[in-house]
Amino acid sequence: MSRQVRMKVDYLIVMTQDSNFSNFLIQLKVVQNFYKINFKTAMFNEIKSKDHVYDVIIIGSGISGLSAGLWFKDCGVKNIVVLEARDRVGGRLCTEKVALEKKKGEEDKKEREDKSGSNKGKWINETYVDAGGAYVGPTQTRLLRMAKRYNIKTYKINTKGNSLYYRNGKSHSYTGTIPYNAGIFTLLDINHLLNTTDALANKINDNMKHKDKTNYDEITVKQWMEANSISKDAQNMYSTALRTVLCVEPSEVSMLSWLAFVKSSQGMLRMIETDNGAQERKFIGGTQNICQQMKFELDTIHQVSEKKRPKMWLN
């Protein structure tokens, strides 16, 4: 598909993590101008146009966009295209191949077969490393069903052995999720923070009072944590949990966003736990392998090369 091709579509599905609606409109305008797309208003449950090229255009080939494409395909819609600005599919699911250092005495041509059941090729002295979303838990049933669709297996994360907790320059060995030897006041304080977070997260819904939403959106997690905790050790533990799942500092996240995230994760402990938690398993072959198989099944991904990608300057 070249830039000169004009497309007439019935539906436009935009998969984006950008919550800023103005940015969404800008992105939509860029896509419209770049691909010369004439967007047509149509009822969702009926396709009336007979001269269209595509029934559905999906922007973004992350797992949400690919899932939308498969949903339409499973419903019998045939003319689907997924537009992707990167040179790969998967979005935040990104798996890299990493060469392994050969051990002394290891045969150069030693081959190992990928056990995923979907990649039948061989790989030599390499392994897979997830550079984006990596873990899956028992509550993520939709993702697990998609993996089962392609016979992609999971393996359980090892939880045997002790963990180390550094406090006041000293290391302390412990088992479980929370260091039980952190001190009684620290444990009481972290328990208070976790329970209070869960209680507030359960109140997040569309009927929540606008004033409450505004108040939580105007403060960071760090500000809330310091106002509701007296133990620095408890604050450090809480901050570690946030850094682990969001990869940012507590000072960079609004409390409202954090509460919404916790609610979608079904609570703090479920989110940070390994056994029966969100970190329980990983996929053999990496998470992006699922997106690759979805891409092969759809067979309608159009990727914009770096040279052809439209550029924008905003004053």
Phi and psi in degrees as GROMACS dihedral restraints (atoms count N, CA, C in turn):
[ dihedral_restraints ]
;  ai    aj    ak    al  type     phi  dphi    fc
    3     4     5     6     1  -103.1    20    10
    4     5     6     7     1   176.1    20    10
    6     7     8     9     1   -67.9    20    10
    7     8     9    10     1   -25.4    20    10
    9    10    11    12     1   -79.8    20    10
   10    11    12    13     1   -13.5    20    10
   12    13    14    15     1   -69.6    20    10
   13    14    15    16     1   130.5    20    10
   15    16    17    18     1  -100.4    20    10
   16    17    18    19     1   137.3    20    10
   18    19    20    21     1  -122.2    20    10
   19    20    21    22     1   138.3    20    10
   21    22    23    24     1  -115.4    20    10
   22    23    24    25     1   123.2    20    10
   24    25    26    27     1  -124.9    20    10
   25    26    27    28     1   157.1    20    10
   27    28    29    30     1   -94.5    20    10
   28    29    30    31     1   -37.5    20    10
   30    31    32    33     1  -132.3    20    10
   31    32    33    34     1   146.3    20    10
   33    34    35    36     1  -124.4    20    10
   34    35    36    37     1   117.6    20    10
   36    37    38    39     1  -108.2    20    10
   37    38    39    40     1   119.1    20    10
   39    40    41    42     1  -107.3    20    10
   40    41    42    43     1   119.2    20    10
   42    43    44    45     1  -104.3    20    10
   43    44    45    46     1   107.1    20    10
   45    46    47    48     1  -142.7    20    10
   46    47    48    49     1   146.9    20    10
   48    49    50    51     1   -91.7    20    10
   49    50    51    52     1     1.5    20    10
   51    52    53    54     1   -81.0    20    10
   52    53    54    55     1   115.7    20    10
   54    55    56    57     1   -84.7    20    10
   55    56    57    58     1    -5.8    20    10
   57    58    59    60     1   -82.8    20    10
   58    59    60    61     1   112.5    20    10
   60    61    62    63     1   -66.5    20    10
   61    62    63    64     1   -33.5    20    10
   63    64    65    66     1   -65.3    20    10
   64    65    66    67     1   -39.6    20    10
   66    67    68    69     1   -63.5    20    10
   67    68    69    70     1   -37.3    20    10
   69    70    71    72     1   -61.1    20    10
   70    71    72    73     1   -43.0    20    10
   72    73    74    75     1   -65.6    20    10
   73    74    75    76     1   -37.2    20    10
   75    76    77    78     1   -63.6    20    10
   76    77    78    79     1   -46.0    20    10
   78    79    80    81     1   -60.4    20    10
   79    80    81    82     1   -41.5    20    10
   81    82    83    84     1   -63.0    20    10
   82    83    84    85     1   -40.6    20    10
   84    85    86    87     1   -66.2    20    10
   85    86    87    88     1   -40.2    20    10
   87    88    89    90     1   -61.1    20    10
   88    89    90    91     1   -46.5    20    10
   90    91    92    93     1   -62.3    20    10
   91    92    93    94     1   -42.0    20    10
   93    94    95    96     1   -62.9    20    10
   94    95    96    97     1   -45.0    20    10
   96    97    98    99     1   -70.0    20    10
   97    98    99   100     1   -40.3    20    10
   99   100   101   102     1   -68.7    20    10
  100   101   102   103     1   -42.5    20    10
  102   103   104   105     1   -96.5    20    10
  103   104   105   106     1     0.7    20    10
  105   106   107   108     1    54.4    20    10
  106   107   108   109     1    47.7    20    10
  108   109   110   111     1   -90.2    20    10
  109   110   111   112     1   132.5    20    10
  111   112   113   114     1   -98.5    20    10
  112   113   114   115     1   104.2    20    10
  114   115   116   117     1   -75.2    20    10
  115   116   117   118     1   133.1    20    10
  117   118   119   120     1  -119.9    20    10
  118   119   120   121     1   131.3    20    10
  120   121   122   123     1   -77.5    20    10
  121   122   123   124     1   131.6    20    10
  123   124   125   126     1  -148.9    20    10
  124   125   126   127     1   155.5    20    10
  126   127   128   129     1   -68.0    20    10
  127   128   129   130     1   141.9    20    10
  129   130   131   132     1   -63.8    20    10
  130   131   132   133     1   -33.9    20    10
  132   133   134   135     1   -95.8    20    10
  133   134   135   136     1    11.2    20    10
  135   136   137   138     1  -150.3    20    10
  136   137   138   139     1   134.1    20    10
  138   139   140   141     1  -108.0    20    10
  139   140   141   142     1   114.9    20    10
  141   142   143   144     1  -104.5    20    10
  142   143   144   145     1   -25.3    20    10
  144   145   146   147     1   -69.6    20    10
  145   146   147   148     1   136.8    20    10
  147   148   149   150     1  -107.6    20    10
  148   149   150   151     1    -9.4    20    10
  150   151   152   153     1  -111.7    20    10
  151   152   153   154     1    22.4    20    10
  153   154   155   156     1   -83.6    20    10
  154   155   156   157     1   160.1    20    10
  156   157   158   159     1   -94.9    20    10
  157   158   159   160     1   -42.6    20    10
  159   160   161   162     1  -126.0    20    10
  160   161   162   163     1   136.5    20    10
  162   163   164   165     1   -77.2    20    10
  163   164   165   166     1   -36.6    20    10
  165   166   167   168     1  -137.3    20    10
  166   167   168   169     1   132.3    20    10
  168   169   170   171     1  -118.8    20    10
  169   170   171   172     1   126.1    20    10
  171   172   173   174     1  -114.1    20    10
  172   173   174   175     1   127.9    20    10
  174   175   176   177     1  -100.1    20    10
  175   176   177   178     1   116.4    20    10
  177   178   179   180     1   107.2    20    10
  178   179   180   181     1   120.7    20    10
  180   181   182   183     1  -107.1    20    10
  181   182   183   184     1    36.7    20    10
  183   184   185   186     1   -71.2    20    10
  184   185   186   187     1  -178.6    20    10
  186   187   188   189     1   -65.0    20    10
  187   188   189   190     1   -26.9    20    10
  189   190   191   192     1   -68.7    20    10
  190   191   192   193     1   -46.1    20    10
  192   193   194   195     1   -63.8    20    10
  193   194   195   196     1   -43.1    20    10
  195   196   197   198     1   -65.7    20    10
  196   197   198   199     1   -39.2    20    10
  198   199   200   201     1   -63.4    20    10
  199   200   201   202     1   -40.1    20    10
  201   202   203   204     1   -62.2    20    10
  202   203   204   205     1   -42.3    20    10
  204   205   206   207     1   -61.3    20    10
  205   206   207   208     1   -44.1    20    10
  207   208   209   210     1   -66.7    20    10
  208   209   210   211     1   -35.2    20    10
  210   211   212   213     1   -62.0    20    10
  211   212   213   214     1   -46.0    20    10
  213   214   215   216     1   -63.3    20    10
  214   215   216   217     1   -40.9    20    10
  216   217   218   219     1   -63.5    20    10
  217   218   219   220     1   -43.3    20    10
  219   220   221   222     1   -64.6    20    10
  220   221   222   223     1   -25.6    20    10
  222   223   224   225     1   -84.5    20    10
  223   224   225   226     1    -0.4    20    10
  225   226   227   228     1   100.9    20    10
  226   227   228   229     1     0.2    20    10
  228   229   230   231     1   -77.5    20    10
  229   230   231   232     1   126.3    20    10
  231   232   233   234     1  -100.8    20    10
  232   233   234   235     1   -39.2    20    10
  234   235   236   237     1   -88.6    20    10
  235   236   237   238     1    87.4    20    10
  237   238   239   240     1  -124.6    20    10
  238   239   240   241     1   140.3    20    10
  240   241   242   243     1  -135.1    20    10
  241   242   243   244     1   141.6    20    10
  243   244   245   246     1  -114.5    20    10
  244   245   246   247     1   123.2    20    10
  246   247   248   249     1   -98.0    20    10
  247   248   249   250     1   133.2    20    10
  249   250   251   252     1  -136.8    20    10
  250   251   252   253     1   129.6    20    10
  252   253   254   255     1   -82.6    20    10
  253   254   255   256     1   -21.2    20    10
  255   256   257   258     1   -87.9    20    10
  256   257   258   259     1   174.5    20    10
  258   259   260   261     1   -91.8    20    10
  259   260   261   262     1    16.2    20    10
  261   262   263   264     1  -152.3    20    10
  262   263   264   265     1   163.3    20    10
  264   265   266   267     1   -99.1    20    10
  265   266   267   268     1   166.8    20    10
  267   268   269   270     1   118.8    20    10
  268   269   270   271     1   -25.4    20    10
  270   271   272   273     1    59.9    20    10
  271   272   273   274     1  -123.0    20    10
  273   274   275   276     1   -77.3    20    10
  274   275   276   277     1    -2.7    20    10
  276   277   278   279     1   -94.5    20    10
  277   278   279   280     1   104.4    20    10
  279   280   281   282     1  -134.1    20    10
  280   281   282   283     1   123.1    20    10
  282   283   284   285     1  -119.0    20    10
  283   284   285   286     1   129.2    20    10
  285   286   287   288     1  -109.7    20    10
  286   287   288   289     1   145.4    20    10
  288   289   290   291     1   -88.0    20    10
  289   290   291   292     1   132.8    20    10
  291   292   293   294     1  -124.5    20    10
  292   293   294   295     1   130.0    20    10
  294   295   296   297     1   -73.7    20    10
  295   296   297   298     1   137.9    20    10
  297   298   299   300     1   -94.4    20    10
  298   299   300   301     1   143.3    20    10
  300   301   302   303     1   -73.0    20    10
  301   302   303   304     1   129.5    20    10
  303   304   305   306     1   -70.6    20    10
  304   305   306   307     1   137.3    20    10
  306   307   308   309     1   -81.9    20    10
  307   308   309   310     1   154.7    20    10
  309   310   311   312     1   -62.3    20    10
  310   311   312   313     1   127.8    20    10
  312   313   314   315     1    87.6    20    10
  313   314   315   316     1    -0.3    20    10
  315   316   317   318     1   -78.3    20    10
  316   317   318   319     1   139.1    20    10
  318   319   320   321     1   -69.8    20    10
  319   320   321   322     1   135.6    20    10
  321   322   323   324     1   -63.2    20    10
  322   323   324   325     1   -31.9    20    10
  324   325   326   327     1  -101.6    20    10
  325   326   327   328     1    20.7    20    10
  327   328   329   330     1   -66.4    20    10
  328   329   330   331     1   128.1    20    10
  330   331   332   333     1  -118.7    20    10
  331   332   333   334     1   145.1    20    10
  333   334   335   336     1  -127.9    20    10
  334   335   336   337     1   140.4    20    10
  336   337   338   339     1   -91.2    20    10
  337   338   339   340     1   136.1    20    10
  339   340   341   342     1   -64.3    20    10
  340   341   342   343     1   127.9    20    10
  342   343   344   345     1   -88.4    20    10
  343   344   345   346     1     5.8    20    10
  345   346   347   348     1   -68.3    20    10
  346   347   348   349     1   -21.5    20    10
  348   349   350   351     1    86.0    20    10
  349   350   351   352     1    -8.8    20    10
  351   352   353   354     1  -113.8    20    10
  352   353   354   355     1   -36.4    20    10
  354   355   356   357     1   -92.0    20    10
  355   356   357   358     1   102.0    20    10
  357   358   359   360     1   -86.4    20    10
  358   359   360   361     1    -6.6    20    10
  360   361   362   363     1   -74.1    20    10
  361   362   363   364     1   172.5    20    10
  363   364   365   366     1  -101.7    20    10
  364   365   366   367     1   155.1    20    10
  366   367   368   369     1  -137.9    20    10
  367   368   369   370     1   143.0    20    10
  369   370   371   372     1  -114.4    20    10
  370   371   372   373     1   121.5    20    10
  372   373   374   375     1    50.5    20    10
  373   374   375   376     1    41.8    20    10
  375   376   377   378     1  -134.8    20    10
  376   377   378   379     1   159.0    20    10
  378   379   380   381     1  -140.6    20    10
  379   380   381   382     1   170.9    20    10
  381   382   383   384     1  -105.7    20    10
  382   383   384   385     1   136.5    20    10
  384   385   386   387     1  -129.3    20    10
  385   386   387   388     1   126.1    20    10
  387   388   389   390     1   -78.7    20    10
  388   389   390   391     1   121.0    20    10
  390   391   392   393     1   -97.9    20    10
  391   392   393   394     1    -2.5    20    10
  393   394   395   396     1  -130.4    20    10
  394   395   396   397     1  -136.9    20    10
  396   397   398   399     1   -58.4    20    10
  397   398   399   400     1   133.6    20    10
  399   400   401   402     1  -129.7    20    10
  400   401   402   403     1   -37.7    20    10
  402   403   404   405     1   -98.8    20    10
  403   404   405   406     1   158.4    20    10
  405   406   407   408     1  -141.7    20    10
  406   407   408   409     1   140.9    20    10
  408   409   410   411     1  -119.1    20    10
  409   410   411   412     1   172.9    20    10
  411   412   413   414     1   -64.6    20    10
  412   413   414   415     1   -20.1    20    10
  414   415   416   417     1   -85.2    20    10
  415   416   417   418     1   -11.2    20    10
  417   418   419   420     1   -88.4    20    10
  418   419   420   421     1    64.5    20    10
  420   421   422   423     1   -68.0    20    10
  421   422   423   424     1   -31.7    20    10
  423   424   425   426     1   -67.9    20    10
  424   425   426   427     1   -42.2    20    10
  426   427   428   429     1   -66.0    20    10
  427   428   429   430     1   -40.3    20    10
  429   430   431   432     1   -65.3    20    10
  430   431   432   433     1   -37.1    20    10
  432   433   434   435     1   -66.1    20    10
  433   434   435   436     1   -38.5    20    10
  435   436   437   438     1   -65.8    20    10
  436   437   438   439     1   -40.0    20    10
  438   439   440   441     1   -64.0    20    10
  439   440   441   442     1   -39.9    20    10
  441   442   443   444     1   -64.3    20    10
  442   443   444   445     1   -32.9    20    10
  444   445   446   447     1   -57.9    20    10
  445   446   447   448     1   -32.9    20    10
  447   448   449   450     1  -108.7    20    10
  448   449   450   451     1    14.2    20    10
  450   451   452   453     1    57.9    20    10
  451   452   453   454     1    36.6    20    10
  453   454   455   456     1   -92.6    20    10
  454   455   456   457     1   122.0    20    10
  456   457   458   459     1   -91.3    20    10
  457   458   459   460     1   163.1    20    10
  459   460   461   462     1  -116.3    20    10
  460   461   462   463     1   163.1    20    10
  462   463   464   465     1  -132.8    20    10
  463   464   465   466     1   149.6    20    10
  465   466   467   468     1   -82.1    20    10
  466   467   468   469     1   140.1    20    10
  468   469   470   471     1   -72.6    20    10
  469   470   471   472     1   134.7    20    10
  471   472   473   474     1   -70.0    20    10
  472   473   474   475     1   126.3    20    10
  474   475   476   477     1  -119.7    20    10
  475   476   477   478     1     8.0    20    10
  477   478   479   480     1   -75.4    20    10
  478   479   480   481     1   149.3    20    10
  480   481   482   483     1    98.6    20    10
  481   482   483   484     1  -177.6    20    10
  483   484   485   486     1  -103.5    20    10
  484   485   486   487     1   155.0    20    10
  486   487   488   489     1  -105.0    20    10
  487   488   489   490     1   161.6    20    10
  489   490   491   492     1  -115.8    20    10
  490   491   492   493     1   134.7    20    10
  492   493   494   495     1  -121.8    20    10
  493   494   495   496     1   121.5    20    10
  495   496   497   498     1   -94.5    20    10
  496   497   498   499     1   125.8    20    10
  498   499   500   501     1  -143.5    20    10
  499   500   501   502     1   124.3    20    10
  501   502   503   504     1    54.0    20    10
  502   503   504   505     1    40.3    20    10
  504   505   506   507     1    80.0    20    10
  505   506   507   508     1     3.0    20    10
  507   508   509   510     1  -121.1    20    10
  508   509   510   511     1   148.1    20    10
  510   511   512   513     1   -97.1    20    10
  511   512   513   514     1   140.9    20    10
  513   514   515   516     1  -127.4    20    10
  514   515   516   517     1   129.9    20    10
  516   517   518   519     1   -88.4    20    10
  517   518   519   520     1   139.0    20    10
  519   520   521   522     1  -154.8    20    10
  520   521   522   523     1   167.3    20    10
  522   523   524   525     1  -120.1    20    10
  523   524   525   526     1   158.4    20    10
  525   526   527   528     1    94.7    20    10
  526   527   528   529     1  -166.6    20    10
  528   529   530   531     1   -89.2    20    10
  529   530   531   532     1   -40.5    20    10
  531   532   533   534     1  -113.3    20    10
  532   533   534   535     1   131.8    20    10
  534   535   536   537     1   -61.0    20    10
  535   536   537   538     1   108.1    20    10
  537   538   539   540     1   -71.3    20    10
  538   539   540   541     1   -16.6    20    10
  540   541   542   543     1   -98.3    20    10
  541   542   543   544     1    21.5    20    10
  543   544   545   546     1   -79.4    20    10
  544   545   546   547     1   -10.4    20    10
  546   547   548   549     1   111.5    20    10
  547   548   549   550     1   145.2    20    10
  549   550   551   552     1   -62.8    20    10
  550   551   552   553     1   -41.0    20    10
  552   553   554   555     1   -69.1    20    10
  553   554   555   556     1   -37.7    20    10
  555   556   557   558     1   -64.3    20    10
  556   557   558   559     1   -43.1    20    10
  558   559   560   561     1   -65.5    20    10
  559   560   561   562     1   -40.4    20    10
  561   562   563   564     1   -64.4    20    10
  562   563   564   565     1   -38.7    20    10
  564   565   566   567     1   -70.7    20    10
  565   566   567   568     1   -43.8    20    10
  567   568   569   570     1   -67.1    20    10
  568   569   570   571     1   -34.4    20    10
  570   571   572   573     1   -63.9    20    10
  571   572   573   574     1   -39.8    20    10
  573   574   575   576     1   -63.3    20    10
  574   575   576   577     1   -44.6    20    10
  576   577   578   579     1   -63.0    20    10
  577   578   579   580     1   -44.2    20    10
  579   580   581   582     1   -65.4    20    10
  580   581   582   583     1   -47.0    20    10
  582   583   584   585     1   -66.4    20    10
  583   584   585   586     1   -39.4    20    10
  585   586   587   588     1   -66.4    20    10
  586   587   588   589     1   -40.5    20    10
  588   589   590   591     1   -60.7    20    10
  589   590   591   592     1   -45.9    20    10
  591   592   593   594     1   -61.7    20    10
  592   593   594   595     1   -41.4    20    10
  594   595   596   597     1   -64.1    20    10
  595   596   597   598     1   -42.4    20    10
  597   598   599   600     1   -68.7    20    10
  598   599   600   601     1   -39.3    20    10
  600   601   602   603     1   -63.1    20    10
  601   602   603   604     1   -35.2    20    10
  603   604   605   606     1   -67.2    20    10
  604   605   606   607     1   -17.9    20    10
  606   607   608   609     1   -87.6    20    10
  607   608   609   610     1    -9.4    20    10
  609   610   611   612     1   -73.0    20    10
  610   611   612   613     1   114.5    20    10
  612   613   614   615     1  -161.8    20    10
  613   614   615   616     1   176.8    20    10
  615   616   617   618     1   -66.0    20    10
  616   617   618   619     1   -23.4    20    10
  618   619   620   621     1   -89.0    20    10
  619   620   621   622     1     0.8    20    10
  621   622   623   624     1   -63.2    20    10
  622   623   624   625     1   138.5    20    10
  624   625   626   627     1   -59.0    20    10
  625   626   627   628     1   138.1    20    10
  627   628   629   630     1   -58.0    20    10
  628   629   630   631     1   -37.7    20    10
  630   631   632   633     1   -62.3    20    10
  631   632   633   634     1   -41.8    20    10
  633   634   635   636     1   -65.0    20    10
  634   635   636   637     1   -41.7    20    10
  636   637   638   639     1   -62.5    20    10
  637   638   639   640     1   -43.1    20    10
  639   640   641   642     1   -63.5    20    10
  640   641   642   643     1   -43.2    20    10
  642   643   644   645     1   -60.4    20    10
  643   644   645   646     1   -44.5    20    10
  645   646   647   648     1   -72.8    20    10
  646   647   648   649     1   -27.8    20    10
  648   649   650   651     1   -79.0    20    10
  649   650   651   652     1   -16.9    20    10
  651   652   653   654     1   -90.2    20    10
  652   653   654   655     1    -5.6    20    10
  654   655   656   657     1  -121.8    20    10
  655   656   657   658     1   154.4    20    10
  657   658   659   660     1   -89.7    20    10
  658   659   660   661     1   167.5    20    10
  660   661   662   663     1   -62.5    20    10
  661   662   663   664     1   -36.1    20    10
  663   664   665   666     1   -62.5    20    10
  664   665   666   667     1   -44.1    20    10
  666   667   668   669     1   -64.1    20    10
  667   668   669   670     1   -43.4    20    10
  669   670   671   672     1   -64.8    20    10
  670   671   672   673     1   -42.8    20    10
  672   673   674   675     1   -62.5    20    10
  673   674   675   676     1   -44.5    20    10
  675   676   677   678     1   -68.4    20    10
  676   677   678   679     1   -29.0    20    10
  678   679   680   681     1   -80.3    20    10
  679   680   681   682     1   -16.5    20    10
  681   682   683   684     1  -119.5    20    10
  682   683   684   685     1    14.5    20    10
  684   685   686   687     1  -143.8    20    10
  685   686   687   688     1   147.4    20    10
  687   688   689   690     1  -113.8    20    10
  688   689   690   691     1    -5.8    20    10
  690   691   692   693     1  -108.1    20    10
  691   692   693   694     1   122.2    20    10
  693   694   695   696     1   -63.6    20    10
  694   695   696   697     1   -36.9    20    10
  696   697   698   699     1   -63.9    20    10
  697   698   699   700     1   -41.1    20    10
  699   700   701   702     1   -64.5    20    10
  700   701   702   703     1   -39.9    20    10
  702   703   704   705     1   -64.3    20    10
  703   704   705   706     1   -38.5    20    10
  705   706   707   708     1   -65.1    20    10
  706   707   708   709     1   -41.5    20    10
  708   709   710   711     1   -63.5    20    10
  709   710   711   712     1   -45.0    20    10
  711   712   713   714     1   -62.7    20    10
  712   713   714   715     1   -42.2    20    10
  714   715   716   717     1   -64.0    20    10
  715   716   717   718     1   -38.1    20    10
  717   718   719   720     1   -62.1    20    10
  718   719   720   721     1   -40.5    20    10
  720   721   722   723     1   -61.7    20    10
  721   722   723   724     1   -43.1    20    10
  723   724   725   726     1   -66.8    20    10
  724   725   726   727     1   -45.0    20    10
  726   727   728   729     1   -59.6    20    10
  727   728   729   730     1   -37.4    20    10
  729   730   731   732     1   -63.5    20    10
  730   731   732   733     1   -40.3    20    10
  732   733   734   735     1   -95.0    20    10
  733   734   735   736     1   -25.6    20    10
  735   736   737   738     1  -110.3    20    10
  736   737   738   739     1   -16.9    20    10
  738   739   740   741     1    60.4    20    10
  739   740   741   742     1    32.7    20    10
  741   742   743   744     1  -139.7    20    10
  742   743   744   745     1   171.7    20    10
  744   745   746   747     1   -85.6    20    10
  745   746   747   748     1   153.3    20    10
  747   748   749   750     1   -57.8    20    10
  748   749   750   751     1   -25.2    20    10
  750   751   752   753     1   -76.5    20    10
  751   752   753   754     1    -6.9    20    10
  753   754   755   756     1  -103.6    20    10
  754   755   756   757     1    -0.9    20    10
  756   757   758   759     1  -122.3    20    10
  757   758   759   760     1   133.1    20    10
  759   760   761   762     1   -73.0    20    10
  760   761   762   763     1   149.5    20    10
  762   763   764   765     1   -63.7    20    10
  763   764   765   766     1   -33.8    20    10
  765   766   767   768     1   -64.8    20    10
  766   767   768   769     1   -44.0    20    10
  768   769   770   771     1   -62.6    20    10
  769   770   771   772     1   -40.3    20    10
  771   772   773   774     1   -65.4    20    10
  772   773   774   775     1   -42.4    20    10
  774   775   776   777     1   -64.1    20    10
  775   776   777   778     1   -40.1    20    10
  777   778   779   780     1   -64.5    20    10
  778   779   780   781     1   -38.3    20    10
  780   781   782   783     1   -66.2    20    10
  781   782   783   784     1   -43.6    20    10
  783   784   785   786     1   -62.9    20    10
  784   785   786   787     1   -41.2    20    10
  786   787   788   789     1   -63.8    20    10
  787   788   789   790     1   -42.9    20    10
  789   790   791   792     1   -66.1    20    10
  790   791   792   793     1   -22.4    20    10
  792   793   794   795     1   -89.5    20    10
  793   794   795   796     1    -0.8    20    10
  795   796   797   798     1    65.9    20    10
  796   797   798   799     1    38.6    20    10
  798   799   800   801     1   107.8    20    10
  799   800   801   802     1   158.2    20    10
  801   802   803   804     1   -62.3    20    10
  802   803   804   805     1   -50.2    20    10
  804   805   806   807     1   -65.6    20    10
  805   806   807   808     1   -41.2    20    10
  807   808   809   810     1   -59.8    20    10
  808   809   810   811     1   -35.6    20    10
  810   811   812   813     1   -71.1    20    10
  811   812   813   814     1   -37.7    20    10
  813   814   815   816     1  -101.4    20    10
  814   815   816   817     1   -10.7    20    10
  816   817   818   819     1   -73.9    20    10
  817   818   819   820     1   157.1    20    10
  819   820   821   822     1   -97.4    20    10
  820   821   822   823     1   -67.9    20    10
  822   823   824   825     1   -63.5    20    10
  823   824   825   826     1   120.8    20    10
  825   826   827   828     1    62.0    20    10
  826   827   828   829     1    21.7    20    10
  828   829   830   831     1  -123.3    20    10
  829   830   831   832     1  -173.1    20    10
  831   832   833   834     1   -70.2    20    10
  832   833   834   835     1   -16.8    20    10
  834   835   836   837     1  -104.0    20    10
  835   836   837   838     1    22.5    20    10
  837   838   839   840     1   -70.0    20    10
  838   839   840   841     1   -38.2    20    10
  840   841   842   843     1  -138.7    20    10
  841   842   843   844     1   163.8    20    10
  843   844   845   846     1  -131.9    20    10
  844   845   846   847     1   164.0    20    10
  846   847   848   849     1   -93.3    20    10
  847   848   849   850     1   134.3    20    10
  849   850   851   852     1   -66.4    20    10
  850   851   852   853     1   125.9    20    10
  852   853   854   855     1    92.0    20    10
  853   854   855   856     1    -4.5    20    10
  855   856   857   858     1    93.1    20    10
  856   857   858   859     1   155.6    20    10
  858   859   860   861     1   -69.7    20    10
  859   860   861   862     1   -31.6    20    10
  861   862   863   864     1   -65.1    20    10
  862   863   864   865     1   -20.2    20    10
  864   865   866   867     1   -57.5    20    10
  865   866   867   868     1   -35.3    20    10
  867   868   869   870     1   -62.4    20    10
  868   869   870   871     1   -46.0    20    10
  870   871   872   873     1   -64.8    20    10
  871   872   873   874     1   -36.5    20    10
  873   874   875   876     1   -61.8    20    10
  874   875   876   877     1   -43.2    20    10
  876   877   878   879     1   -67.7    20    10
  877   878   879   880     1   -35.5    20    10
  879   880   881   882     1   -64.7    20    10
  880   881   882   883     1   -39.2    20    10
  882   883   884   885     1   -61.6    20    10
  883   884   885   886     1   -45.6    20    10
  885   886   887   888     1   -62.4    20    10
  886   887   888   889     1   -37.8    20    10
  888   889   890   891     1   -71.2    20    10
  889   890   891   892     1   -39.9    20    10
  891   892   893   894     1   -70.9    20    10
  892   893   894   895     1   -46.3    20    10
  894   895   896   897     1    56.7    20    10
  895   896   897   898     1    31.7    20    10
  897   898   899   900     1  -137.0    20    10
  898   899   900   901     1    31.6    20    10
  900   901   902   903     1   -88.3    20    10
  901   902   903   904     1   128.1    20    10
  903   904   905   906     1  -115.1    20    10
  904   905   906   907     1   117.6    20    10
  906   907   908   909     1  -103.2    20    10
  907   908   909   910     1   133.5    20    10
  909   910   911   912     1   -87.5    20    10
  910   911   912   913     1   122.9    20    10
  912   913   914   915     1   -71.5    20    10
  913   914   915   916     1   162.2    20    10
  915   916   917   918     1   -60.3    20    10
  916   917   918   919     1   -36.6    20    10
  918   919   920   921     1   -70.7    20    10
  919   920   921   922     1   -31.0    20    10
  921   922   923   924     1   -93.7    20    10
  922   923   924   925     1    -7.2    20    10
  924   925   926   927     1   -65.9    20    10
  925   926   927   928     1   130.3    20    10
  927   928   929   930     1   -68.6    20    10
  928   929   930   931     1   144.5    20    10
  930   931   932   933     1  -111.7    20    10
  931   932   933   934     1   148.3    20    10
  933   934   935   936     1  -131.3    20    10
  934   935   936   937     1   143.2    20    10
  936   937   938   939     1  -126.5    20    10
  937   938   939   940     1   124.4    20    10
  939   940   941   942     1  -108.7    20    10
  940   941   942   943     1   128.8    20    10
